[in-house]
């Protein structure tokens, strides 16, 4: 099974939400619809700007914790390295 660590935001350099899931398409849809996450609802972070794949849950959870501890500048560099325009990647997901 694949697991995903992802970052959502509302705009470039806006608040960042980091999470983990085993179904990135479903999670992106839930966040767009503001279903279930208080941070997402409060700050309106609906745009998927970064995602990475892991082959087991433990690695994904460790990576999520590590990213949450990073400085914001490092998170921004990570996003811009993979997605320089901060495009919403939701449309590129396939079920």
N, CA, C and O atoms as a GROMACS GRO file, in nm:
protein
  380
    1UNK      N    1   0.083  -0.118   0.000
    1UNK     CA    2   0.000   0.000   0.000
    1UNK      C    3   0.088   0.125   0.000
    1UNK      O    4   0.195   0.127   0.061
    2UNK      N    5   0.042   0.227  -0.068
    2UNK     CA    6   0.116   0.354  -0.073
    2UNK      C    7   0.056   0.452   0.027
    2UNK      O    8  -0.065   0.453   0.052
    3UNK      N    9   0.143   0.534   0.083
    3UNK     CA   10   0.104   0.640   0.175
    3UNK      C   11   0.162   0.771   0.123
    3UNK      O   12   0.268   0.773   0.061
    4UNK      N   13   0.093   0.878   0.149
    4UNK     CA   14   0.131   1.008   0.097
    4UNK      C   15   0.146   1.108   0.211
    4UNK      O   16   0.062   1.115   0.301
    5UNK      N   17   0.252   1.185   0.206
    5UNK     CA   18   0.267   1.302   0.290
    5UNK      C   19   0.238   1.420   0.198
    5UNK      O   20   0.292   1.427   0.087
    6UNK      N   21   0.154   1.512   0.243
    6UNK     CA   22   0.110   1.619   0.155
    6UNK      C   23   0.113   1.753   0.228
    6UNK      O   24   0.114   1.759   0.351
    7UNK      N   25   0.115   1.859   0.148
    7UNK     CA   26   0.108   1.994   0.202
    7UNK      C   27  -0.003   2.068   0.127
    7UNK      O   28  -0.010   2.068   0.004
    8UNK      N   29  -0.089   2.132   0.205
    8UNK     CA   30  -0.196   2.215   0.152
    8UNK      C   31  -0.172   2.359   0.194
    8UNK      O   32  -0.111   2.384   0.298
    9UNK      N   33  -0.221   2.452   0.115
    9UNK     CA   34  -0.216   2.594   0.150
    9UNK      C   35  -0.333   2.664   0.082
    9UNK      O   36  -0.407   2.604   0.005
   10UNK      N   37  -0.350   2.792   0.112
   10UNK     CA   38  -0.451   2.871   0.043
   10UNK      C   39  -0.389   2.963  -0.061
   10UNK      O   40  -0.456   3.005  -0.155
   11UNK      N   41  -0.260   2.993  -0.044
   11UNK     CA   42  -0.190   3.082  -0.137
   11UNK      C   43  -0.040   3.069  -0.115
   11UNK      O   44   0.004   3.016  -0.013
   12UNK      N   45   0.036   3.117  -0.208
   12UNK     CA   46   0.181   3.116  -0.194
   12UNK      C   47   0.220   3.186  -0.063
   12UNK      O   48   0.172   3.295  -0.033
   13UNK      N   49   0.305   3.121   0.012
   13UNK     CA   50   0.352   3.173   0.140
   13UNK      C   51   0.242   3.191   0.244
   13UNK      O   52   0.260   3.265   0.340
   14UNK      N   53   0.128   3.124   0.225
   14UNK     CA   54   0.020   3.128   0.323
   14UNK      C   55   0.040   3.019   0.428
   14UNK      O   56   0.144   2.954   0.430
   15UNK      N   57  -0.058   3.000   0.515
   15UNK     CA   58  -0.047   2.895   0.615
   15UNK      C   59  -0.038   2.758   0.547
   15UNK      O   60  -0.102   2.734   0.445
   16UNK      N   61   0.042   2.670   0.605
   16UNK     CA   62   0.064   2.537   0.548
   16UNK      C   63   0.004   2.431   0.638
   16UNK      O   64   0.016   2.437   0.761
   17UNK      N   65  -0.061   2.334   0.577
   17UNK     CA   66  -0.114   2.218   0.650
   17UNK      C   67  -0.040   2.095   0.597
   17UNK      O   68  -0.040   2.070   0.476
   18UNK      N   69   0.021   2.019   0.686
   18UNK     CA   70   0.093   1.899   0.648
   18UNK      C   71   0.018   1.780   0.705
   18UNK      O   72  -0.020   1.780   0.822
   19UNK      N   73  -0.003   1.679   0.622
   19UNK     CA   74  -0.076   1.561   0.667
   19UNK      C   75  -0.026   1.436   0.598
   19UNK      O   76   0.065   1.440   0.515
   20UNK      N   77  -0.088   1.323   0.635
   20UNK     CA   78  -0.054   1.194   0.577
   20UNK      C   79  -0.184   1.118   0.548
   20UNK      O   80  -0.281   1.130   0.623
   21UNK      N   81  -0.185   1.041   0.440
   21UNK     CA   82  -0.303   0.966   0.401
   21UNK      C   83  -0.263   0.847   0.314
   21UNK      O   84  -0.152   0.844   0.261
   22UNK      N   85  -0.352   0.751   0.300
   22UNK     CA   86  -0.329   0.642   0.207
   22UNK      C   87  -0.413   0.659   0.080
   22UNK      O   88  -0.408   0.575  -0.009
   23UNK      N   89  -0.490   0.767   0.072
   23UNK     CA   90  -0.572   0.796  -0.047
   23UNK      C   91  -0.567   0.948  -0.072
   23UNK      O   92  -0.651   1.022  -0.022
   24UNK      N   93  -0.469   0.990  -0.147
   24UNK     CA   94  -0.445   1.133  -0.166
   24UNK      C   95  -0.559   1.201  -0.242
   24UNK      O   96  -0.592   1.316  -0.212
   25UNK      N   97  -0.620   1.133  -0.338
   25UNK     CA   98  -0.731   1.193  -0.412
   25UNK      C   99  -0.850   1.218  -0.320
   25UNK      O  100  -0.912   1.324  -0.326
   26UNK      N  101  -0.883   1.121  -0.237
   26UNK     CA  102  -0.994   1.138  -0.142
   26UNK      C  103  -0.964   1.249  -0.043
   26UNK      O  104  -1.049   1.334  -0.016
   27UNK      N  105  -0.842   1.249   0.011
   27UNK     CA  106  -0.806   1.351   0.110
   27UNK      C  107  -0.810   1.491   0.050
   27UNK      O  108  -0.858   1.584   0.113
   28UNK      N  109  -0.760   1.506  -0.073
   28UNK     CA  110  -0.763   1.637  -0.138
   28UNK      C  111  -0.908   1.683  -0.156
   28UNK      O  112  -0.940   1.800  -0.135
   29UNK      N  113  -0.996   1.590  -0.196
   29UNK     CA  114  -1.138   1.625  -0.212
   29UNK      C  115  -1.198   1.666  -0.078
   29UNK      O  116  -1.270   1.765  -0.070
   30UNK      N  117  -1.169   1.589   0.029
   30UNK     CA  118  -1.222   1.621   0.161
   30UNK      C  119  -1.178   1.761   0.204
   30UNK      O  120  -1.259   1.838   0.257
   31UNK      N  121  -1.053   1.793   0.182
   31UNK     CA  122  -1.003   1.924   0.224
   31UNK      C  123  -1.064   2.036   0.141
   31UNK      O  124  -1.091   2.144   0.194
   32UNK      N  125  -1.086   2.011   0.014
   32UNK     CA  126  -1.151   2.113  -0.069
   32UNK      C  127  -1.294   2.138  -0.022
   32UNK      O  128  -1.344   2.250  -0.030
   33UNK      N  129  -1.357   2.033   0.028
   33UNK     CA  130  -1.495   2.044   0.076
   33UNK      C  131  -1.501   2.079   0.225
   33UNK      O  132  -1.609   2.087   0.284
   34UNK      N  133  -1.383   2.100   0.287
   34UNK     CA  134  -1.371   2.133   0.429
   34UNK      C  135  -1.434   2.026   0.517
   34UNK      O  136  -1.501   2.058   0.615
   35UNK      N  137  -1.412   1.902   0.484
   35UNK     CA  138  -1.470   1.791   0.559
   35UNK      C  139  -1.371   1.738   0.662
   35UNK      O  140  -1.276   1.669   0.627
   36UNK      N  141  -1.393   1.770   0.787
   36UNK     CA  142  -1.324   1.702   0.894
   36UNK      C  143  -1.198   1.759   0.954
   36UNK      O  144  -1.156   1.712   1.060
   37UNK      N  145  -1.134   1.855   0.895
   37UNK     CA  146  -1.009   1.904   0.952
   37UNK      C  147  -1.028   2.047   1.002
   37UNK      O  148  -1.060   2.137   0.926
   38UNK      N  149  -1.009   2.066   1.131
   38UNK     CA  150  -1.028   2.199   1.190
   38UNK      C  151  -0.933   2.303   1.132
   38UNK      O  152  -0.972   2.416   1.104
   39UNK      N  153  -0.806   2.264   1.114
   39UNK     CA  154  -0.709   2.358   1.057
   39UNK      C  155  -0.752   2.401   0.918
   39UNK      O  156  -0.747   2.519   0.884
   40UNK      N  157  -0.794   2.304   0.837
   40UNK     CA  158  -0.838   2.332   0.700
   40UNK      C  159  -0.959   2.426   0.701
   40UNK      O  160  -0.964   2.522   0.626
   41UNK      N  161  -1.054   2.396   0.787
   41UNK     CA  162  -1.173   2.481   0.795
   41UNK      C  163  -1.138   2.621   0.843
   41UNK      O  164  -1.188   2.720   0.789
   42UNK      N  165  -1.053   2.630   0.943
   42UNK     CA  166  -1.020   2.760   1.002
   42UNK      C  167  -0.941   2.850   0.906
   42UNK      O  168  -0.969   2.969   0.896
   43UNK      N  169  -0.844   2.791   0.836
   43UNK     CA  170  -0.754   2.871   0.753
   43UNK      C  171  -0.782   2.861   0.603
   43UNK      O  172  -0.718   2.931   0.524
   44UNK      N  173  -0.875   2.777   0.564
   44UNK     CA  174  -0.912   2.766   0.423
   44UNK      C  175  -0.804   2.709   0.333
   44UNK      O  176  -0.798   2.742   0.215
   45UNK      N  177  -0.718   2.624   0.388
   45UNK     CA  178  -0.610   2.566   0.308
   45UNK      C  179  -0.667   2.450   0.227
   45UNK      O  180  -0.686   2.340   0.279
   46UNK      N  181  -0.693   2.474   0.101
   46UNK     CA  182  -0.758   2.375   0.015
   46UNK      C  183  -0.675   2.334  -0.105
   46UNK      O  184  -0.709   2.237  -0.174
   47UNK      N  185  -0.566   2.404  -0.132
   47UNK     CA  186  -0.485   2.375  -0.251
   47UNK      C  187  -0.373   2.278  -0.217
   47UNK      O  188  -0.290   2.306  -0.131
   48UNK      N  189  -0.372   2.164  -0.285
   48UNK     CA  190  -0.265   2.067  -0.270
   48UNK      C  191  -0.146   2.115  -0.350
   48UNK      O  192  -0.152   2.122  -0.473
   49UNK      N  193  -0.036   2.150  -0.281
   49UNK     CA  194   0.080   2.204  -0.350
   49UNK      C  195   0.201   2.112  -0.345
   49UNK      O  196   0.300   2.136  -0.414
   50UNK      N  197   0.193   2.006  -0.264
   50UNK     CA  198   0.306   1.914  -0.254
   50UNK      C  199   0.256   1.778  -0.207
   50UNK      O  200   0.168   1.770  -0.121
   51UNK      N  201   0.314   1.672  -0.263
   51UNK     CA  202   0.284   1.536  -0.217
   51UNK      C  203   0.403   1.447  -0.248
   51UNK      O  204   0.468   1.461  -0.351
   52UNK      N  205   0.430   1.356  -0.156
   52UNK     CA  206   0.534   1.257  -0.178
   52UNK      C  207   0.482   1.122  -0.133
   52UNK      O  208   0.398   1.113  -0.044
   53UNK      N  209   0.532   1.016  -0.197
   53UNK     CA  210   0.484   0.881  -0.174
   53UNK      C  211   0.581   0.804  -0.086
   53UNK      O  212   0.703   0.818  -0.097
   54UNK      N  213   0.524   0.720   0.001
   54UNK     CA  214   0.603   0.632   0.087
   54UNK      C  215   0.543   0.492   0.079
   54UNK      O  216   0.423   0.476   0.056
   55UNK      N  217   0.628   0.391   0.099
   55UNK     CA  218   0.580   0.254   0.083
   55UNK      C  219   0.525   0.192   0.211
   55UNK      O  220   0.475   0.079   0.208
   56UNK      N  221   0.535   0.263   0.323
   56UNK     CA  222   0.469   0.213   0.444
   56UNK      C  223   0.429   0.328   0.534
   56UNK      O  224   0.482   0.438   0.526
   57UNK      N  225   0.333   0.299   0.621
   57UNK     CA  226   0.274   0.402   0.706
   57UNK      C  227   0.375   0.460   0.803
   57UNK      O  228   0.375   0.581   0.827
   58UNK      N  229   0.461   0.378   0.859
   58UNK     CA  230   0.557   0.426   0.958
   58UNK      C  231   0.650   0.532   0.899
   58UNK      O  232   0.676   0.635   0.961
   59UNK      N  233   0.700   0.506   0.778
   59UNK     CA  234   0.788   0.604   0.713
   59UNK      C  235   0.714   0.734   0.683
   59UNK      O  236   0.767   0.844   0.702
   60UNK      N  237   0.591   0.721   0.636
   60UNK     CA  238   0.512   0.840   0.605
   60UNK      C  239   0.486   0.922   0.730
   60UNK      O  240   0.497   1.045   0.727
   61UNK      N  241   0.453   0.858   0.840
   61UNK     CA  242   0.428   0.930   0.964
   61UNK      C  243   0.553   0.997   1.019
   61UNK      O  244   0.547   1.108   1.072
   62UNK      N  245   0.668   0.928   1.006
   62UNK     CA  246   0.794   0.990   1.048
   62UNK      C  247   0.824   1.114   0.964
   62UNK      O  248   0.867   1.217   1.017
   63UNK      N  249   0.802   1.103   0.835
   63UNK     CA  250   0.828   1.216   0.746
   63UNK      C  251   0.734   1.332   0.777
   63UNK      O  252   0.776   1.448   0.778
   64UNK      N  253   0.607   1.302   0.803
   64UNK     CA  254   0.511   1.406   0.839
   64UNK      C  255   0.558   1.480   0.965
   64UNK      O  256   0.560   1.604   0.967
   65UNK      N  257   0.596   1.407   1.067
   65UNK     CA  258   0.645   1.470   1.190
   65UNK      C  259   0.769   1.554   1.164
   65UNK      O  260   0.782   1.664   1.218
   66UNK      N  261   0.859   1.503   1.082
   66UNK     CA  262   0.981   1.578   1.050
   66UNK      C  263   0.947   1.709   0.978
   66UNK      O  264   1.000   1.814   1.013
   67UNK      N  265   0.860   1.702   0.878
   67UNK     CA  266   0.823   1.823   0.803
   67UNK      C  267   0.755   1.926   0.891
   67UNK      O  268   0.779   2.046   0.877
   68UNK      N  269   0.671   1.880   0.983
   68UNK     CA  270   0.603   1.972   1.073
   68UNK      C  271   0.703   2.046   1.162
   68UNK      O  272   0.676   2.158   1.205
   69UNK      N  273   0.817   1.984   1.189
   69UNK     CA  274   0.920   2.046   1.273
   69UNK      C  275   1.011   2.141   1.195
   69UNK      O  276   1.085   2.219   1.255
   70UNK      N  277   1.006   2.135   1.063
   70UNK     CA  278   1.092   2.219   0.979
   70UNK      C  279   1.055   2.366   0.994
   70UNK      O  280   0.942   2.401   1.029
   71UNK      N  281   1.152   2.452   0.967
   71UNK     CA  282   1.128   2.595   0.956
   71UNK      C  283   1.044   2.620   0.831
   71UNK      O  284   1.051   2.544   0.735
   72UNK      N  285   0.965   2.726   0.833
   72UNK     CA  286   0.880   2.758   0.718
   72UNK      C  287   0.961   2.777   0.590
   72UNK      O  288   0.917   2.736   0.483
   73UNK      N  289   1.079   2.838   0.601
   73UNK     CA  290   1.162   2.859   0.482
   73UNK      C  291   1.198   2.727   0.416
   73UNK      O  292   1.201   2.718   0.293
   74UNK      N  293   1.225   2.625   0.496
   74UNK     CA  294   1.260   2.494   0.441
   74UNK      C  295   1.140   2.431   0.371
   74UNK      O  296   1.154   2.370   0.265
   75UNK      N  297   1.022   2.447   0.430
   75UNK     CA  298   0.900   2.393   0.369
   75UNK      C  299   0.874   2.461   0.235
   75UNK      O  300   0.836   2.396   0.138
   76UNK      N  301   0.893   2.592   0.230
   76UNK     CA  302   0.873   2.667   0.107
   76UNK      C  303   0.971   2.621   0.000
   76UNK      O  304   0.932   2.605  -0.116
   77UNK      N  305   1.096   2.600   0.036
   77UNK     CA  306   1.196   2.549  -0.059
   77UNK      C  307   1.156   2.411  -0.111
   77UNK      O  308   1.172   2.383  -0.230
   78UNK      N  309   1.104   2.325  -0.024
   78UNK     CA  310   1.059   2.192  -0.065
   78UNK      C  311   0.948   2.203  -0.168
   78UNK      O  312   0.952   2.137  -0.272
   79UNK      N  313   0.848   2.285  -0.138
   79UNK     CA  314   0.736   2.303  -0.231
   79UNK      C  315   0.785   2.359  -0.364
   79UNK      O  316   0.750   2.307  -0.470
   80UNK      N  317   0.865   2.465  -0.358
   80UNK     CA  318   0.909   2.529  -0.482
   80UNK      C  319   1.003   2.441  -0.563
   80UNK      O  320   1.012   2.458  -0.685
   81UNK      N  321   1.072   2.349  -0.499
   81UNK     CA  322   1.156   2.255  -0.573
   81UNK      C  323   1.075   2.159  -0.659
   81UNK      O  324   1.119   2.119  -0.767
   82UNK      N  325   0.956   2.124  -0.612
   82UNK     CA  326   0.870   2.030  -0.685
   82UNK      C  327   0.760   2.100  -0.762
   82UNK      O  328   0.712   2.049  -0.863
   83UNK      N  329   0.719   2.217  -0.716
   83UNK     CA  330   0.604   2.287  -0.773
   83UNK      C  331   0.630   2.438  -0.767
   83UNK      O  332   0.570   2.508  -0.685
   84UNK      N  333   0.718   2.489  -0.853
   84UNK     CA  334   0.761   2.629  -0.844
   84UNK      C  335   0.649   2.731  -0.858
   84UNK      O  336   0.660   2.842  -0.806
   85UNK      N  337   0.543   2.696  -0.926
   85UNK     CA  338   0.431   2.789  -0.946
   85UNK      C  339   0.323   2.775  -0.839
   85UNK      O  340   0.223   2.847  -0.842
   86UNK      N  341   0.342   2.684  -0.746
   86UNK     CA  342   0.244   2.657  -0.641
   86UNK      C  343   0.108   2.622  -0.700
   86UNK      O  344   0.005   2.662  -0.648
   87UNK      N  345   0.109   2.546  -0.810
   87UNK     CA  346  -0.016   2.504  -0.873
   87UNK      C  347  -0.091   2.409  -0.782
   87UNK      O  348  -0.031   2.338  -0.700
   88UNK      N  349  -0.223   2.407  -0.795
   88UNK     CA  350  -0.305   2.311  -0.722
   88UNK      C  351  -0.292   2.177  -0.794
   88UNK      O  352  -0.334   2.162  -0.909
   89UNK      N  353  -0.234   2.080  -0.726
   89UNK     CA  354  -0.207   1.949  -0.787
   89UNK      C  355  -0.326   1.856  -0.784
   89UNK      O  356  -0.319   1.744  -0.835
   90UNK      N  357  -0.436   1.899  -0.724
   90UNK     CA  358  -0.554   1.813  -0.714
   90UNK      C  359  -0.599   1.762  -0.850
   90UNK      O  360  -0.636   1.645  -0.864
   91UNK      N  361  -0.596   1.848  -0.950
   91UNK     CA  362  -0.643   1.810  -1.083
   91UNK      C  363  -0.554   1.705  -1.148
   91UNK      O  364  -0.598   1.637  -1.241
   92UNK      N  365  -0.431   1.689  -1.102
   92UNK     CA  366  -0.341   1.592  -1.162
   92UNK      C  367  -0.355   1.452  -1.100
   92UNK      O  368  -0.293   1.357  -1.146
   93UNK      N  369  -0.436   1.441  -0.995
   93UNK     CA  370  -0.452   1.312  -0.928
   93UNK      C  371  -0.545   1.222  -1.006
   93UNK      O  372  -0.643   1.267  -1.066
   94UNK      N  373  -0.513   1.096  -1.006
   94UNK     CA  374  -0.604   0.998  -1.067
   94UNK      C  375  -0.643   0.899  -0.960
   94UNK      O  376  -0.561   0.861  -0.876
   95UNK      N  377  -0.762   0.859  -0.964
   95UNK     CA  378  -0.812   0.762  -0.865
   95UNK      C  379  -0.757   0.626  -0.889
   95UNK      O  380  -0.789   0.532  -0.816
   0.00000   0.00000   0.00000
